[in-house]
Amino acid sequence: MKGDVVTLVTHVGEVIGRVVEENSDSIELADPRLFVNQESGAGLAPGICMTGIKDPTGAIFYKGSIVAVVATAPELEKAWQQQTSGIILQ
């Protein structure tokens, strides 16, 4: 899993990011982004919560709040890479 882009399914939503570290208690993600549905369609928020900083470089998620860890859909991984790197992928 280390280095993979994954989706964490939590009790409050889904978060996409690259796995930095995992241990028995937590998973650390680089560049985490919250998946959101908006009037204009689905997308990624510029962070993981309403009051947190914009474009966080990392966050630790405790396994007690994670329901599942799954591979991210290719189109959403591409969107995540574009948003976090600024590079437009074809």
PyMOL Python script that loads the backbone (N, CA, C, O; Angstrom):
from pymol import cmd

cmd.read_pdbstr("""\
ATOM      1  N   MET A   1       0.821  -1.203   0.000  1.00  0.00           N
ATOM      2  CA  MET A   1       0.000   0.000   0.000  1.00  0.00           C
ATOM      3  C   MET A   1       0.862   1.263   0.000  1.00  0.00           C
ATOM      4  O   MET A   1       0.468   2.257  -0.609  1.00  0.00           O
ATOM      5  N   LYS A   2       2.008   1.261   0.651  1.00  0.00           N
ATOM      6  CA  LYS A   2       2.854   2.451   0.715  1.00  0.00           C
ATOM      7  C   LYS A   2       3.159   2.933  -0.703  1.00  0.00           C
ATOM      8  O   LYS A   2       3.643   2.174  -1.542  1.00  0.00           O
ATOM      9  N   GLY A   3       2.863   4.218  -0.951  1.00  0.00           N
ATOM     10  CA  GLY A   3       3.073   4.804  -2.264  1.00  0.00           C
ATOM     11  C   GLY A   3       1.850   4.755  -3.171  1.00  0.00           C
ATOM     12  O   GLY A   3       1.805   5.447  -4.188  1.00  0.00           O
ATOM     13  N   ASP A   4       0.856   3.941  -2.812  1.00  0.00           N
ATOM     14  CA  ASP A   4      -0.369   3.825  -3.614  1.00  0.00           C
ATOM     15  C   ASP A   4      -1.328   4.976  -3.321  1.00  0.00           C
ATOM     16  O   ASP A   4      -1.370   5.497  -2.207  1.00  0.00           O
ATOM     17  N   VAL A   5      -2.091   5.361  -4.331  1.00  0.00           N
ATOM     18  CA  VAL A   5      -3.189   6.305  -4.133  1.00  0.00           C
ATOM     19  C   VAL A   5      -4.406   5.470  -3.763  1.00  0.00           C
ATOM     20  O   VAL A   5      -4.804   4.574  -4.507  1.00  0.00           O
ATOM     21  N   VAL A   6      -4.996   5.770  -2.607  1.00  0.00           N
ATOM     22  CA  VAL A   6      -6.127   4.996  -2.099  1.00  0.00           C
ATOM     23  C   VAL A   6      -7.263   5.926  -1.705  1.00  0.00           C
ATOM     24  O   VAL A   6      -7.090   7.137  -1.564  1.00  0.00           O
ATOM     25  N   THR A   7      -8.432   5.315  -1.532  1.00  0.00           N
ATOM     26  CA  THR A   7      -9.593   6.004  -0.980  1.00  0.00           C
ATOM     27  C   THR A   7      -9.861   5.433   0.401  1.00  0.00           C
ATOM     28  O   THR A   7     -10.018   4.223   0.565  1.00  0.00           O
ATOM     29  N   LEU A   8      -9.913   6.312   1.392  1.00  0.00           N
ATOM     30  CA  LEU A   8     -10.319   5.911   2.734  1.00  0.00           C
ATOM     31  C   LEU A   8     -11.809   6.199   2.857  1.00  0.00           C
ATOM     32  O   LEU A   8     -12.243   7.342   2.708  1.00  0.00           O
ATOM     33  N   VAL A   9     -12.577   5.174   3.126  1.00  0.00           N
ATOM     34  CA  VAL A   9     -14.000   5.355   3.384  1.00  0.00           C
ATOM     35  C   VAL A   9     -14.132   5.530   4.891  1.00  0.00           C
ATOM     36  O   VAL A   9     -13.836   4.614   5.658  1.00  0.00           O
ATOM     37  N   THR A  10     -14.578   6.712   5.311  1.00  0.00           N
ATOM     38  CA  THR A  10     -14.705   6.998   6.736  1.00  0.00           C
ATOM     39  C   THR A  10     -16.178   7.209   7.084  1.00  0.00           C
ATOM     40  O   THR A  10     -17.043   7.183   6.208  1.00  0.00           O
ATOM     41  N   HIS A  11     -16.447   7.415   8.356  1.00  0.00           N
ATOM     42  CA  HIS A  11     -17.819   7.651   8.812  1.00  0.00           C
ATOM     43  C   HIS A  11     -18.366   8.982   8.313  1.00  0.00           C
ATOM     44  O   HIS A  11     -19.581   9.179   8.293  1.00  0.00           O
ATOM     45  N   VAL A  12     -17.485   9.903   7.907  1.00  0.00           N
ATOM     46  CA  VAL A  12     -17.940  11.227   7.490  1.00  0.00           C
ATOM     47  C   VAL A  12     -17.732  11.508   6.012  1.00  0.00           C
ATOM     48  O   VAL A  12     -18.139  12.565   5.532  1.00  0.00           O
ATOM     49  N   GLY A  13     -17.118  10.608   5.286  1.00  0.00           N
ATOM     50  CA  GLY A  13     -16.902  10.822   3.861  1.00  0.00           C
ATOM     51  C   GLY A  13     -15.739  10.006   3.339  1.00  0.00           C
ATOM     52  O   GLY A  13     -15.177   9.172   4.048  1.00  0.00           O
ATOM     53  N   GLU A  14     -15.388  10.256   2.091  1.00  0.00           N
ATOM     54  CA  GLU A  14     -14.302   9.537   1.437  1.00  0.00           C
ATOM     55  C   GLU A  14     -13.143  10.489   1.178  1.00  0.00           C
ATOM     56  O   GLU A  14     -13.333  11.615   0.717  1.00  0.00           O
ATOM     57  N   VAL A  15     -11.939  10.015   1.484  1.00  0.00           N
ATOM     58  CA  VAL A  15     -10.736  10.823   1.334  1.00  0.00           C
ATOM     59  C   VAL A  15      -9.767  10.088   0.416  1.00  0.00           C
ATOM     60  O   VAL A  15      -9.513   8.896   0.587  1.00  0.00           O
ATOM     61  N   ILE A  16      -9.229  10.819  -0.565  1.00  0.00           N
ATOM     62  CA  ILE A  16      -8.258  10.254  -1.502  1.00  0.00           C
ATOM     63  C   ILE A  16      -6.886  10.834  -1.185  1.00  0.00           C
ATOM     64  O   ILE A  16      -6.757  12.034  -0.939  1.00  0.00           O
ATOM     65  N   GLY A  17      -5.857   9.980  -1.191  1.00  0.00           N
ATOM     66  CA  GLY A  17      -4.496  10.453  -0.977  1.00  0.00           C
ATOM     67  C   GLY A  17      -3.498   9.336  -1.196  1.00  0.00           C
ATOM     68  O   GLY A  17      -3.877   8.177  -1.364  1.00  0.00           O
ATOM     69  N   ARG A  18      -2.217   9.688  -1.194  1.00  0.00           N
ATOM     70  CA  ARG A  18      -1.146   8.707  -1.374  1.00  0.00           C
ATOM     71  C   ARG A  18      -0.672   8.226   0.002  1.00  0.00           C
ATOM     72  O   ARG A  18      -0.387   9.037   0.883  1.00  0.00           O
ATOM     73  N   VAL A  19      -0.590   6.904   0.180  1.00  0.00           N
ATOM     74  CA  VAL A  19      -0.174   6.326   1.452  1.00  0.00           C
ATOM     75  C   VAL A  19       1.310   6.615   1.688  1.00  0.00           C
ATOM     76  O   VAL A  19       2.168   6.268   0.876  1.00  0.00           O
ATOM     77  N   VAL A  20       1.582   7.257   2.820  1.00  0.00           N
ATOM     78  CA  VAL A  20       2.952   7.541   3.238  1.00  0.00           C
ATOM     79  C   VAL A  20       3.419   6.461   4.207  1.00  0.00           C
ATOM     80  O   VAL A  20       4.520   5.925   4.085  1.00  0.00           O
ATOM     81  N   GLU A  21       2.564   6.158   5.162  1.00  0.00           N
ATOM     82  CA  GLU A  21       2.915   5.212   6.226  1.00  0.00           C
ATOM     83  C   GLU A  21       1.645   4.578   6.759  1.00  0.00           C
ATOM     84  O   GLU A  21       0.585   5.203   6.794  1.00  0.00           O
ATOM     85  N   GLU A  22       1.769   3.339   7.169  1.00  0.00           N
ATOM     86  CA  GLU A  22       0.658   2.641   7.833  1.00  0.00           C
ATOM     87  C   GLU A  22       1.222   1.881   9.010  1.00  0.00           C
ATOM     88  O   GLU A  22       2.275   1.251   8.910  1.00  0.00           O
ATOM     89  N   ASN A  23       0.513   1.943  10.136  1.00  0.00           N
ATOM     90  CA  ASN A  23       0.874   1.115  11.289  1.00  0.00           C
ATOM     91  C   ASN A  23      -0.400   0.526  11.877  1.00  0.00           C
ATOM     92  O   ASN A  23      -1.469   0.643  11.277  1.00  0.00           O
ATOM     93  N   SER A  24      -0.304  -0.087  13.008  1.00  0.00           N
ATOM     94  CA  SER A  24      -1.471  -0.782  13.572  1.00  0.00           C
ATOM     95  C   SER A  24      -2.595   0.171  13.986  1.00  0.00           C
ATOM     96  O   SER A  24      -3.741  -0.254  14.127  1.00  0.00           O
ATOM     97  N   ASP A  25      -2.276   1.455  14.181  1.00  0.00           N
ATOM     98  CA  ASP A  25      -3.275   2.413  14.649  1.00  0.00           C
ATOM     99  C   ASP A  25      -3.761   3.405  13.604  1.00  0.00           C
ATOM    100  O   ASP A  25      -4.866   3.936  13.717  1.00  0.00           O
ATOM    101  N   SER A  26      -2.925   3.665  12.564  1.00  0.00           N
ATOM    102  CA  SER A  26      -3.264   4.763  11.670  1.00  0.00           C
ATOM    103  C   SER A  26      -2.692   4.570  10.274  1.00  0.00           C
ATOM    104  O   SER A  26      -1.842   3.714  10.028  1.00  0.00           O
ATOM    105  N   ILE A  27      -3.201   5.412   9.366  1.00  0.00           N
ATOM    106  CA  ILE A  27      -2.695   5.512   7.998  1.00  0.00           C
ATOM    107  C   ILE A  27      -2.414   6.989   7.738  1.00  0.00           C
ATOM    108  O   ILE A  27      -3.270   7.844   7.964  1.00  0.00           O
ATOM    109  N   GLU A  28      -1.215   7.276   7.264  1.00  0.00           N
ATOM    110  CA  GLU A  28      -0.855   8.644   6.914  1.00  0.00           C
ATOM    111  C   GLU A  28      -0.954   8.803   5.407  1.00  0.00           C
ATOM    112  O   GLU A  28      -0.409   8.002   4.648  1.00  0.00           O
ATOM    113  N   LEU A  29      -1.663   9.854   4.980  1.00  0.00           N
ATOM    114  CA  LEU A  29      -1.811  10.147   3.556  1.00  0.00           C
ATOM    115  C   LEU A  29      -1.120  11.457   3.211  1.00  0.00           C
ATOM    116  O   LEU A  29      -1.165  12.423   3.974  1.00  0.00           O
ATOM    117  N   ALA A  30      -0.478  11.470   2.046  1.00  0.00           N
ATOM    118  CA  ALA A  30       0.056  12.708   1.493  1.00  0.00           C
ATOM    119  C   ALA A  30      -1.010  13.342   0.614  1.00  0.00           C
ATOM    120  O   ALA A  30      -1.736  12.642  -0.091  1.00  0.00           O
ATOM    121  N   ASP A  31      -1.103  14.653   0.654  1.00  0.00           N
ATOM    122  CA  ASP A  31      -2.024  15.433  -0.176  1.00  0.00           C
ATOM    123  C   ASP A  31      -3.464  14.912  -0.132  1.00  0.00           C
ATOM    124  O   ASP A  31      -4.057  14.679  -1.186  1.00  0.00           O
ATOM    125  N   PRO A  32      -4.037  14.725   1.056  1.00  0.00           N
ATOM    126  CA  PRO A  32      -5.407  14.200   1.136  1.00  0.00           C
ATOM    127  C   PRO A  32      -6.441  15.203   0.635  1.00  0.00           C
ATOM    128  O   PRO A  32      -6.327  16.408   0.856  1.00  0.00           O
ATOM    129  N   ARG A  33      -7.451  14.667  -0.045  1.00  0.00           N
ATOM    130  CA  ARG A  33      -8.554  15.490  -0.538  1.00  0.00           C
ATOM    131  C   ARG A  33      -9.865  14.761  -0.286  1.00  0.00           C
ATOM    132  O   ARG A  33      -9.957  13.548  -0.473  1.00  0.00           O
ATOM    133  N   LEU A  34     -10.876  15.508   0.138  1.00  0.00           N
ATOM    134  CA  LEU A  34     -12.200  14.967   0.403  1.00  0.00           C
ATOM    135  C   LEU A  34     -13.005  14.920  -0.894  1.00  0.00           C
ATOM    136  O   LEU A  34     -13.058  15.907  -1.627  1.00  0.00           O
ATOM    137  N   PHE A  35     -13.622  13.793  -1.176  1.00  0.00           N
ATOM    138  CA  PHE A  35     -14.519  13.657  -2.321  1.00  0.00           C
ATOM    139  C   PHE A  35     -15.839  14.314  -1.964  1.00  0.00           C
ATOM    140  O   PHE A  35     -16.404  14.040  -0.905  1.00  0.00           O
ATOM    141  N   VAL A  36     -16.343  15.195  -2.853  1.00  0.00           N
ATOM    142  CA  VAL A  36     -17.583  15.922  -2.565  1.00  0.00           C
ATOM    143  C   VAL A  36     -18.507  15.909  -3.773  1.00  0.00           C
ATOM    144  O   VAL A  36     -18.057  15.860  -4.918  1.00  0.00           O
ATOM    145  N   ASN A  37     -19.796  15.955  -3.500  1.00  0.00           N
ATOM    146  CA  ASN A  37     -20.806  16.151  -4.543  1.00  0.00           C
ATOM    147  C   ASN A  37     -21.281  17.593  -4.449  1.00  0.00           C
ATOM    148  O   ASN A  37     -21.612  18.083  -3.369  1.00  0.00           O
ATOM    149  N   GLN A  38     -21.309  18.268  -5.598  1.00  0.00           N
ATOM    150  CA  GLN A  38     -21.713  19.663  -5.662  1.00  0.00           C
ATOM    151  C   GLN A  38     -22.767  19.822  -6.751  1.00  0.00           C
ATOM    152  O   GLN A  38     -23.036  18.881  -7.498  1.00  0.00           O
ATOM    153  N   GLU A  39     -23.354  20.991  -6.840  1.00  0.00           N
ATOM    154  CA  GLU A  39     -24.338  21.249  -7.899  1.00  0.00           C
ATOM    155  C   GLU A  39     -23.724  21.054  -9.277  1.00  0.00           C
ATOM    156  O   GLU A  39     -24.393  20.590 -10.201  1.00  0.00           O
ATOM    157  N   SER A  40     -22.452  21.408  -9.414  1.00  0.00           N
ATOM    158  CA  SER A  40     -21.777  21.298 -10.706  1.00  0.00           C
ATOM    159  C   SER A  40     -21.249  19.888 -10.973  1.00  0.00           C
ATOM    160  O   SER A  40     -20.674  19.634 -12.031  1.00  0.00           O
ATOM    161  N   GLY A  41     -21.438  18.977 -10.027  1.00  0.00           N
ATOM    162  CA  GLY A  41     -20.977  17.600 -10.190  1.00  0.00           C
ATOM    163  C   GLY A  41     -20.018  17.200  -9.091  1.00  0.00           C
ATOM    164  O   GLY A  41     -19.695  17.991  -8.205  1.00  0.00           O
ATOM    165  N   ALA A  42     -19.570  15.967  -9.161  1.00  0.00           N
ATOM    166  CA  ALA A  42     -18.661  15.445  -8.150  1.00  0.00           C
ATOM    167  C   ALA A  42     -17.258  15.988  -8.380  1.00  0.00           C
ATOM    168  O   ALA A  42     -16.876  16.318  -9.503  1.00  0.00           O
ATOM    169  N   GLY A  43     -16.498  16.072  -7.291  1.00  0.00           N
ATOM    170  CA  GLY A  43     -15.132  16.554  -7.404  1.00  0.00           C
ATOM    171  C   GLY A  43     -14.387  16.395  -6.102  1.00  0.00           C
ATOM    172  O   GLY A  43     -14.843  15.701  -5.193  1.00  0.00           O
ATOM    173  N   LEU A  44     -13.243  17.038  -6.013  1.00  0.00           N
ATOM    174  CA  LEU A  44     -12.402  16.965  -4.829  1.00  0.00           C
ATOM    175  C   LEU A  44     -12.324  18.328  -4.165  1.00  0.00           C
ATOM    176  O   LEU A  44     -12.078  19.341  -4.820  1.00  0.00           O
ATOM    177  N   ALA A  45     -12.535  18.341  -2.870  1.00  0.00           N
ATOM    178  CA  ALA A  45     -12.394  19.574  -2.103  1.00  0.00           C
ATOM    179  C   ALA A  45     -10.906  19.910  -1.983  1.00  0.00           C
ATOM    180  O   ALA A  45     -10.064  19.027  -2.146  1.00  0.00           O
ATOM    181  N   PRO A  46     -10.574  21.158  -1.704  1.00  0.00           N
ATOM    182  CA  PRO A  46      -9.166  21.531  -1.577  1.00  0.00           C
ATOM    183  C   PRO A  46      -8.562  21.157  -0.224  1.00  0.00           C
ATOM    184  O   PRO A  46      -7.506  21.668   0.149  1.00  0.00           O
ATOM    185  N   GLY A  47      -9.218  20.282   0.499  1.00  0.00           N
ATOM    186  CA  GLY A  47      -8.732  19.832   1.804  1.00  0.00           C
ATOM    187  C   GLY A  47      -9.557  18.665   2.287  1.00  0.00           C
ATOM    188  O   GLY A  47     -10.178  17.963   1.488  1.00  0.00           O
ATOM    189  N   ILE A  48      -9.568  18.449   3.605  1.00  0.00           N
ATOM    190  CA  ILE A  48     -10.320  17.315   4.144  1.00  0.00           C
ATOM    191  C   ILE A  48     -11.419  17.720   5.121  1.00  0.00           C
ATOM    192  O   ILE A  48     -12.201  16.877   5.560  1.00  0.00           O
ATOM    193  N   CYS A  49     -11.483  19.010   5.466  1.00  0.00           N
ATOM    194  CA  CYS A  49     -12.544  19.467   6.361  1.00  0.00           C
ATOM    195  C   CYS A  49     -12.799  20.955   6.118  1.00  0.00           C
ATOM    196  O   CYS A  49     -11.981  21.643   5.506  1.00  0.00           O
ATOM    197  N   MET A  50     -13.918  21.433   6.594  1.00  0.00           N
ATOM    198  CA  MET A  50     -14.337  22.815   6.349  1.00  0.00           C
ATOM    199  C   MET A  50     -13.411  23.840   7.006  1.00  0.00           C
ATOM    200  O   MET A  50     -13.188  24.912   6.443  1.00  0.00           O
ATOM    201  N   THR A  51     -12.874  23.533   8.178  1.00  0.00           N
ATOM    202  CA  THR A  51     -12.096  24.531   8.918  1.00  0.00           C
ATOM    203  C   THR A  51     -10.593  24.303   8.843  1.00  0.00           C
ATOM    204  O   THR A  51      -9.824  25.063   9.433  1.00  0.00           O
ATOM    205  N   GLY A  52     -10.168  23.278   8.134  1.00  0.00           N
ATOM    206  CA  GLY A  52      -8.737  23.010   7.999  1.00  0.00           C
ATOM    207  C   GLY A  52      -8.098  23.862   6.915  1.00  0.00           C
ATOM    208  O   GLY A  52      -8.782  24.561   6.166  1.00  0.00           O
ATOM    209  N   ILE A  53      -6.782  23.791   6.847  1.00  0.00           N
ATOM    210  CA  ILE A  53      -6.065  24.570   5.843  1.00  0.00           C
ATOM    211  C   ILE A  53      -6.372  24.056   4.440  1.00  0.00           C
ATOM    212  O   ILE A  53      -6.730  22.894   4.246  1.00  0.00           O
ATOM    213  N   LYS A  54      -6.224  24.949   3.477  1.00  0.00           N
ATOM    214  CA  LYS A  54      -6.414  24.598   2.073  1.00  0.00           C
ATOM    215  C   LYS A  54      -5.170  23.850   1.592  1.00  0.00           C
ATOM    216  O   LYS A  54      -4.049  24.198   1.963  1.00  0.00           O
ATOM    217  N   ASP A  55      -5.368  22.836   0.777  1.00  0.00           N
ATOM    218  CA  ASP A  55      -4.290  22.052   0.177  1.00  0.00           C
ATOM    219  C   ASP A  55      -3.296  21.500   1.210  1.00  0.00           C
ATOM    220  O   ASP A  55      -2.101  21.782   1.127  1.00  0.00           O
ATOM    221  N   PRO A  56      -3.783  20.718   2.178  1.00  0.00           N
ATOM    222  CA  PRO A  56      -2.854  20.151   3.168  1.00  0.00           C
ATOM    223  C   PRO A  56      -1.874  19.190   2.497  1.00  0.00           C
ATOM    224  O   PRO A  56      -2.224  18.499   1.540  1.00  0.00           O
ATOM    225  N   THR A  57      -0.654  19.156   3.006  1.00  0.00           N
ATOM    226  CA  THR A  57       0.361  18.261   2.440  1.00  0.00           C
ATOM    227  C   THR A  57       0.283  16.867   3.034  1.00  0.00           C
ATOM    228  O   THR A  57       0.879  15.933   2.498  1.00  0.00           O
ATOM    229  N   GLY A  58      -0.441  16.712   4.132  1.00  0.00           N
ATOM    230  CA  GLY A  58      -0.573  15.391   4.730  1.00  0.00           C
ATOM    231  C   GLY A  58      -1.537  15.391   5.896  1.00  0.00           C
ATOM    232  O   GLY A  58      -1.895  16.440   6.432  1.00  0.00           O
ATOM    233  N   ALA A  59      -1.951  14.187   6.281  1.00  0.00           N
ATOM    234  CA  ALA A  59      -2.827  14.014   7.435  1.00  0.00           C
ATOM    235  C   ALA A  59      -2.748  12.565   7.896  1.00  0.00           C
ATOM    236  O   ALA A  59      -2.471  11.658   7.110  1.00  0.00           O
ATOM    237  N   ILE A  60      -2.996  12.370   9.179  1.00  0.00           N
ATOM    238  CA  ILE A  60      -3.018  11.032   9.766  1.00  0.00           C
ATOM    239  C   ILE A  60      -4.466  10.682  10.080  1.00  0.00           C
ATOM    240  O   ILE A  60      -5.188  11.464  10.700  1.00  0.00           O
ATOM    241  N   PHE A  61      -4.878   9.500   9.645  1.00  0.00           N
ATOM    242  CA  PHE A  61      -6.239   9.015   9.879  1.00  0.00           C
ATOM    243  C   PHE A  61      -6.157   7.788  10.770  1.00  0.00           C
ATOM    244  O   PHE A  61      -5.431   6.841  10.469  1.00  0.00           O
ATOM    245  N   TYR A  62      -6.900   7.806  11.867  1.00  0.00           N
ATOM    246  CA  TYR A  62      -6.877   6.694  12.811  1.00  0.00           C
ATOM    247  C   TYR A  62      -7.849   5.612  12.369  1.00  0.00           C
ATOM    248  O   TYR A  62      -8.977   5.895  11.964  1.00  0.00           O
ATOM    249  N   LYS A  63      -7.401   4.392  12.455  1.00  0.00           N
ATOM    250  CA  LYS A  63      -8.161   3.262  11.911  1.00  0.00           C
ATOM    251  C   LYS A  63      -9.529   3.087  12.556  1.00  0.00           C
ATOM    252  O   LYS A  63     -10.409   2.469  11.958  1.00  0.00           O
ATOM    253  N   GLY A  64      -9.729   3.611  13.752  1.00  0.00           N
ATOM    254  CA  GLY A  64     -11.029   3.541  14.397  1.00  0.00           C
ATOM    255  C   GLY A  64     -12.102   4.312  13.649  1.00  0.00           C
ATOM    256  O   GLY A  64     -13.292   4.063  13.844  1.00  0.00           O
ATOM    257  N   SER A  65     -11.693   5.256  12.783  1.00  0.00           N
ATOM    258  CA  SER A  65     -12.666   6.041  12.022  1.00  0.00           C
ATOM    259  C   SER A  65     -12.729   5.623  10.555  1.00  0.00           C
ATOM    260  O   SER A  65     -13.486   6.206   9.778  1.00  0.00           O
ATOM    261  N   ILE A  66     -11.942   4.618  10.169  1.00  0.00           N
ATOM    262  CA  ILE A  66     -11.918   4.163   8.782  1.00  0.00           C
ATOM    263  C   ILE A  66     -12.777   2.906   8.647  1.00  0.00           C
ATOM    264  O   ILE A  66     -12.584   1.929   9.371  1.00  0.00           O
ATOM    265  N   VAL A  67     -13.718   2.945   7.719  1.00  0.00           N
ATOM    266  CA  VAL A  67     -14.589   1.805   7.449  1.00  0.00           C
ATOM    267  C   VAL A  67     -13.905   0.837   6.483  1.00  0.00           C
ATOM    268  O   VAL A  67     -13.969  -0.380   6.655  1.00  0.00           O
ATOM    269  N   ALA A  68     -13.239   1.408   5.449  1.00  0.00           N
ATOM    270  CA  ALA A  68     -12.579   0.577   4.445  1.00  0.00           C
ATOM    271  C   ALA A  68     -11.480   1.386   3.759  1.00  0.00           C
ATOM    272  O   ALA A  68     -11.516   2.616   3.730  1.00  0.00           O
ATOM    273  N   VAL A  69     -10.511   0.667   3.212  1.00  0.00           N
ATOM    274  CA  VAL A  69      -9.473   1.255   2.368  1.00  0.00           C
ATOM    275  C   VAL A  69      -9.569   0.539   1.034  1.00  0.00           C
ATOM    276  O   VAL A  69      -9.441  -0.683   0.967  1.00  0.00           O
ATOM    277  N   VAL A  70      -9.796   1.304  -0.035  1.00  0.00           N
ATOM    278  CA  VAL A  70      -9.985   0.691  -1.352  1.00  0.00           C
ATOM    279  C   VAL A  70      -9.113   1.406  -2.393  1.00  0.00           C
ATOM    280  O   VAL A  70      -8.694   2.548  -2.203  1.00  0.00           O
ATOM    281  N   ALA A  71      -8.857   0.698  -3.491  1.00  0.00           N
ATOM    282  CA  ALA A  71      -8.160   1.319  -4.611  1.00  0.00           C
ATOM    283  C   ALA A  71      -9.039   2.436  -5.168  1.00  0.00           C
ATOM    284  O   ALA A  71     -10.255   2.282  -5.276  1.00  0.00           O
ATOM    285  N   THR A  72      -8.426   3.542  -5.515  1.00  0.00           N
ATOM    286  CA  THR A  72      -9.159   4.681  -6.067  1.00  0.00           C
ATOM    287  C   THR A  72      -9.450   4.439  -7.541  1.00  0.00           C
ATOM    288  O   THR A  72      -8.593   3.948  -8.276  1.00  0.00           O
ATOM    289  N   ALA A  73     -10.652   4.782  -7.970  1.00  0.00           N
ATOM    290  CA  ALA A  73     -11.029   4.666  -9.386  1.00  0.00           C
ATOM    291  C   ALA A  73     -10.036   5.467 -10.231  1.00  0.00           C
ATOM    292  O   ALA A  73      -9.656   6.575  -9.853  1.00  0.00           O
ATOM    293  N   PRO A  74      -9.613   4.912 -11.375  1.00  0.00           N
ATOM    294  CA  PRO A  74      -8.597   5.581 -12.203  1.00  0.00           C
ATOM    295  C   PRO A  74      -8.909   7.035 -12.557  1.00  0.00           C
ATOM    296  O   PRO A  74      -8.008   7.873 -12.536  1.00  0.00           O
ATOM    297  N   GLU A  75     -10.154   7.350 -12.878  1.00  0.00           N
ATOM    298  CA  GLU A  75     -10.492   8.728 -13.241  1.00  0.00           C
ATOM    299  C   GLU A  75     -10.377   9.676 -12.052  1.00  0.00           C
ATOM    300  O   GLU A  75     -10.034  10.845 -12.224  1.00  0.00           O
ATOM    301  N   LEU A  76     -10.660   9.182 -10.846  1.00  0.00           N
ATOM    302  CA  LEU A  76     -10.520  10.029  -9.659  1.00  0.00           C
ATOM    303  C   LEU A  76      -9.058  10.139  -9.240  1.00  0.00           C
ATOM    304  O   LEU A  76      -8.640  11.176  -8.726  1.00  0.00           O
ATOM    305  N   GLU A  77      -8.278   9.082  -9.454  1.00  0.00           N
ATOM    306  CA  GLU A  77      -6.840   9.182  -9.184  1.00  0.00           C
ATOM    307  C   GLU A  77      -6.215  10.236 -10.098  1.00  0.00           C
ATOM    308  O   GLU A  77      -5.367  11.016  -9.666  1.00  0.00           O
ATOM    309  N   LYS A  78      -6.637  10.254 -11.355  1.00  0.00           N
ATOM    310  CA  LYS A  78      -6.144  11.247 -12.315  1.00  0.00           C
ATOM    311  C   LYS A  78      -6.526  12.661 -11.859  1.00  0.00           C
ATOM    312  O   LYS A  78      -5.701  13.574 -11.902  1.00  0.00           O
ATOM    313  N   ALA A  79      -7.774  12.835 -11.425  1.00  0.00           N
ATOM    314  CA  ALA A  79      -8.231  14.140 -10.935  1.00  0.00           C
ATOM    315  C   ALA A  79      -7.439  14.560  -9.699  1.00  0.00           C
ATOM    316  O   ALA A  79      -7.073  15.727  -9.558  1.00  0.00           O
ATOM    317  N   TRP A  80      -7.175  13.607  -8.804  1.00  0.00           N
ATOM    318  CA  TRP A  80      -6.386  13.887  -7.594  1.00  0.00           C
ATOM    319  C   TRP A  80      -4.972  14.317  -7.978  1.00  0.00           C
ATOM    320  O   TRP A  80      -4.447  15.285  -7.429  1.00  0.00           O
ATOM    321  N   GLN A  81      -4.353  13.599  -8.921  1.00  0.00           N
ATOM    322  CA  GLN A  81      -2.996  13.941  -9.350  1.00  0.00           C
ATOM    323  C   GLN A  81      -2.952  15.335  -9.968  1.00  0.00           C
ATOM    324  O   GLN A  81      -2.022  16.098  -9.709  1.00  0.00           O
ATOM    325  N   GLN A  82      -3.958  15.674 -10.789  1.00  0.00           N
ATOM    326  CA  GLN A  82      -4.017  17.000 -11.393  1.00  0.00           C
ATOM    327  C   GLN A  82      -4.172  18.086 -10.336  1.00  0.00           C
ATOM    328  O   GLN A  82      -3.513  19.123 -10.404  1.00  0.00           O
ATOM    329  N   GLN A  83      -5.043  17.847  -9.359  1.00  0.00           N
ATOM    330  CA  GLN A  83      -5.296  18.859  -8.331  1.00  0.00           C
ATOM    331  C   GLN A  83      -4.093  19.046  -7.416  1.00  0.00           C
ATOM    332  O   GLN A  83      -3.794  20.171  -7.015  1.00  0.00           O
ATOM    333  N   THR A  84      -3.410  17.979  -7.083  1.00  0.00           N
ATOM    334  CA  THR A  84      -2.308  18.097  -6.117  1.00  0.00           C
ATOM    335  C   THR A  84      -0.986  18.461  -6.767  1.00  0.00           C
ATOM    336  O   THR A  84      -0.095  18.975  -6.091  1.00  0.00           O
ATOM    337  N   SER A  85      -0.834  18.211  -8.051  1.00  0.00           N
ATOM    338  CA  SER A  85       0.441  18.525  -8.714  1.00  0.00           C
ATOM    339  C   SER A  85       0.365  19.770  -9.586  1.00  0.00           C
ATOM    340  O   SER A  85       1.380  20.414  -9.854  1.00  0.00           O
ATOM    341  N   GLY A  86      -0.847  20.106 -10.028  1.00  0.00           N
ATOM    342  CA  GLY A  86      -1.010  21.222 -10.943  1.00  0.00           C
ATOM    343  C   GLY A  86      -0.723  20.859 -12.390  1.00  0.00           C
ATOM    344  O   GLY A  86      -0.845  21.706 -13.275  1.00  0.00           O
ATOM    345  N   ILE A  87      -0.341  19.602 -12.644  1.00  0.00           N
ATOM    346  CA  ILE A  87      -0.036  19.144 -13.991  1.00  0.00           C
ATOM    347  C   ILE A  87      -1.307  18.560 -14.598  1.00  0.00           C
ATOM    348  O   ILE A  87      -1.974  17.738 -13.970  1.00  0.00           O
ATOM    349  N   ILE A  88      -1.641  18.975 -15.802  1.00  0.00           N
ATOM    350  CA  ILE A  88      -2.817  18.458 -16.500  1.00  0.00           C
ATOM    351  C   ILE A  88      -2.436  17.166 -17.202  1.00  0.00           C
ATOM    352  O   ILE A  88      -1.548  17.158 -18.054  1.00  0.00           O
ATOM    353  N   LEU A  89      -3.111  16.064 -16.847  1.00  0.00           N
ATOM    354  CA  LEU A  89      -2.837  14.757 -17.443  1.00  0.00           C
ATOM    355  C   LEU A  89      -3.791  14.498 -18.593  1.00  0.00           C
ATOM    356  O   LEU A  89      -4.965  14.863 -18.520  1.00  0.00           O
ATOM    357  N   GLN A  90      -3.310  13.883 -19.636  1.00  0.00           N
ATOM    358  CA  GLN A  90      -4.152  13.550 -20.805  1.00  0.00           C
ATOM    359  C   GLN A  90      -4.715  12.151 -20.678  1.00  0.00           C
ATOM    360  O   GLN A  90      -5.443  11.696 -21.560  1.00  0.00           O
TER     361      GLN A  90
END
""", "prot")
cmd.dss("prot")
cmd.show_as("cartoon", "prot")
cmd.util.cbc("prot")
cmd.orient("prot")
